[in-house]
Amino acid sequence: MLSNYRDIIKAPIITEKSADLIQNQNTVTFSVDVKANKTQIKQAVEKIFNVKVESVNTINVKPKKKRVG
């Protein structure tokens, strides 16, 4: 169980695509803890930023393969 809301939300994702989503669709992207579920993410965002969250979408991004040798 993640104890602190700040442990769940790690950092905002700042890219051209995320900036476009913020302007046009009122959507914000965050990097979150792998063990957090949608309910925990929703509660953390609502408590930290004092906003009403309509929905939470998640995706697991696998790291790129590293070449060795």
Backbone hydrogen bonds, N-H to C=O, Kabsch-Sander energy under -0.5 kcal/mol:
donor,donor_aa,acceptor,acceptor_aa,energy
3,S,1,M,-0.5
7,D,4,N,-1.1
8,I,4,N,-0.8
8,I,5,Y,-0.6
9,I,5,Y,-1.7
10,K,8,I,-0.7
10,K,31,S,-2.5
11,A,31,S,-1.4
13,I,29,T,-1.9
14,I,12,P,-0.7
15,T,13,I,-0.8
19,A,15,T,-2.1
20,D,16,E,-2.0
21,L,17,K,-2.1
22,I,18,S,-2.1
23,Q,19,A,-1.9
24,N,20,D,-2.6
25,Q,21,L,-1.8
26,N,21,L,-0.5
26,N,22,I,-0.6
27,T,21,L,-1.4
31,S,11,A,-3.8
32,V,30,F,-0.6
33,D,8,I,-2.0
36,A,33,D,-1.1
41,I,37,N,-2.2
42,K,38,K,-2.5
43,Q,39,T,-2.3
44,A,40,Q,-2.3
45,V,41,I,-2.4
46,E,42,K,-2.3
47,K,43,Q,-2.3
48,I,44,A,-2.7
49,F,45,V,-2.3
50,N,46,E,-1.0
53,V,51,V,-0.6
61,V,59,I,-0.7
62,K,60,N,-0.6
